[in-house]
Amino acid sequence: MTRSEFDQCLQNKTFPPNGNILLKALFHDALGDWEAAHNIAQSREGTLLYDRLHAYLHRKEGDNWNANYWYRRAKTTMPAVSLDEEWHDLVNLFGNSH
Protein backbone atom coordinates (compact mmCIF):
# COMPACT_ATOMS: atom_id res chain seq x y z
CA MET A 1 0.00 0.00 0.00
CA THR A 2 1.39 3.39 -0.96
CA ARG A 3 1.30 6.35 1.38
CA SER A 4 -1.32 7.95 -0.84
CA GLU A 5 -3.51 4.82 -0.63
CA PHE A 6 -3.10 4.75 3.14
CA ASP A 7 -4.08 8.42 3.41
CA GLN A 8 -7.15 7.65 1.29
CA CYS A 9 -8.08 4.84 3.71
CA LEU A 10 -7.90 7.30 6.58
CA GLN A 11 -10.01 9.82 4.70
CA ASN A 12 -12.64 7.18 3.88
CA LYS A 13 -12.37 5.56 7.33
CA THR A 14 -12.12 2.14 5.69
CA PHE A 15 -9.22 -0.29 5.56
CA PRO A 16 -8.90 -3.14 3.05
CA PRO A 17 -9.37 -6.57 4.63
CA ASN A 18 -6.10 -7.84 3.17
CA GLY A 19 -4.11 -4.68 3.96
CA ASN A 20 -0.81 -4.53 5.86
CA ILE A 21 -1.66 -5.39 9.48
CA LEU A 22 0.88 -2.95 10.94
CA LEU A 23 -0.60 -0.13 8.88
CA LYS A 24 -4.03 -1.28 10.03
CA ALA A 25 -2.88 -0.73 13.62
CA LEU A 26 -1.80 2.83 12.80
CA PHE A 27 -5.11 3.32 10.97
CA HIS A 28 -6.99 2.33 14.15
CA ASP A 29 -4.75 4.57 16.23
CA ALA A 30 -5.34 7.55 13.93
CA LEU A 31 -9.09 7.04 14.23
CA GLY A 32 -8.89 6.96 18.02
CA ASP A 33 -9.12 3.21 18.59
CA TRP A 34 -5.98 2.69 20.68
CA GLU A 35 -7.26 -0.66 21.96
CA ALA A 36 -7.59 -2.16 18.46
CA ALA A 37 -4.09 -0.93 17.60
CA HIS A 38 -2.74 -2.36 20.85
CA ASN A 39 -4.36 -5.73 20.17
CA ILE A 40 -2.47 -5.91 16.89
CA ALA A 41 0.80 -4.98 18.63
CA GLN A 42 0.25 -7.74 21.19
CA SER A 43 -0.62 -10.34 18.56
CA ARG A 44 3.04 -10.93 17.64
CA GLU A 45 5.07 -9.85 20.64
CA GLY A 46 8.73 -10.62 20.12
CA THR A 47 8.57 -9.59 16.46
CA LEU A 48 10.67 -6.46 16.00
CA LEU A 49 8.16 -4.28 14.13
CA TYR A 50 5.27 -5.30 16.38
CA ASP A 51 7.36 -4.46 19.43
CA ARG A 52 8.17 -1.09 17.82
CA LEU A 53 4.45 -0.44 17.36
CA HIS A 54 3.85 -1.52 20.95
CA ALA A 55 6.45 0.99 22.16
CA TYR A 56 4.84 3.85 20.25
CA LEU A 57 1.38 2.99 21.58
CA HIS A 58 2.52 2.99 25.20
CA ARG A 59 4.35 6.26 24.62
CA LYS A 60 1.14 7.71 23.25
CA GLU A 61 -0.74 6.35 26.26
CA GLY A 62 1.68 8.28 28.48
CA ASP A 63 3.21 5.15 30.04
CA ASN A 64 6.86 5.99 29.33
CA TRP A 65 8.22 3.23 31.58
CA ASN A 66 6.34 0.59 29.59
CA ALA A 67 7.12 2.36 26.32
CA ASN A 68 10.84 2.25 27.08
CA TYR A 69 10.58 -1.47 27.80
CA TRP A 70 9.10 -2.02 24.32
CA TYR A 71 11.59 0.31 22.62
CA ARG A 72 14.39 -1.80 24.16
CA ARG A 73 12.70 -4.98 22.91
CA ALA A 74 12.53 -3.36 19.46
CA LYS A 75 16.26 -2.63 19.73
CA THR A 76 15.85 1.14 19.67
CA THR A 77 15.22 4.06 22.00
CA MET A 78 12.34 6.46 22.39
CA PRO A 79 12.70 8.95 19.55
CA ALA A 80 13.22 12.61 20.32
CA VAL A 81 10.37 13.65 18.03
CA SER A 82 6.71 14.41 18.59
CA LEU A 83 4.17 11.60 18.68
CA ASP A 84 2.81 12.86 15.36
CA GLU A 85 6.25 12.69 13.76
CA GLU A 86 6.82 9.22 15.18
CA TRP A 87 3.44 8.09 13.80
CA HIS A 88 4.39 9.34 10.32
CA ASP A 89 7.80 7.66 10.58
CA LEU A 90 6.08 4.39 11.49
CA VAL A 91 3.67 4.68 8.55
CA ASN A 92 6.70 4.95 6.27
CA LEU A 93 8.56 2.13 8.04
CA PHE A 94 5.63 -0.27 8.06
CA GLY A 95 4.60 0.64 4.52
CA ASN A 96 8.06 -0.35 3.32
CA SER A 97 8.25 -3.54 5.39
CA HIS A 98 5.93 -5.82 3.39
N, C-alpha and C positions, 0 to 999 in steps of 0.2 A: 504494500500500500504506500503510495506516495504521500508526501506531506500535504499536498493539495487535496488528495482524496480523504485523508484523515480530517482535515479542517472541514471538508464538506460533511463528513459524518457528524462532527460536532454541531455544525449549523443545523443539520436535519434531525439531530438527536436520535439517530439510528446507527447501528453498527452491524456490519455484515456478519452473518453467523459463522463464516469460515475465516474471519479476519484474524490478524495477529493478536494473540491473547494478551501479550504485554501492552500493546496499544489499547486493547479493550479495557485494561485496568486503568490506564490514564484517561481514557474516554469517560469511564465511570467517575473517576476522581474529578475531572473537569465539570461534570454535571452534578457534583455534590454528593455522590454516592461513595463515600470513603469505604464503607463496609464491603461493598462489592469489589472494590479495588483491592482491599486488604485480603479478601478471600482468595483472589487470584494470586497475590503475593505468597500467601501461605500454602498454596496448592503444590508448590515445588520448592519448598525450603531446601537450602543446600545447593541450589542452582544459582550461579553467580548473578545473572540478570534479575532473577526473581528476588534474590536477597537485596539487590540494589534498589529495586522497586519498594521492597519492604522498608528499607532504610528511609527512603524519601517519604513514604506514607507516615512513618512514626515521627519524622521531623515535622511534617505538616501538622500532625496531631499535637505537636508541642512536647512530645516525650523524647527529649534529646538524649537521655541516657539510653533508652531502647534504640533510638535511631543510630546512635554511635555503635552499639552492638552490631546492628545489621550492616552498617557501613564497613566495619571491620570484617564481617563475614563475606562481604562483597569485595574485599581486598582494596578498599579505598577509604577516604576520610570524608567527613561532611564538607561539602563544597562551600566556599566563601562567596556564594551568590544568593540572590533572592530565591524564594520557593518557586516563583514564576519562571525565573531563568532555569532553575534546575528542572522543572517540569518540561520546558521546551528542549533542554538538552537530552532528557530521557526520551522524548518523542523521537528525536533524531537518532539516538542510540538504538532504541528498540525497532524503529523503522528500518534500520540498516542491518538488523541482526538476523533476519529470516529471509 
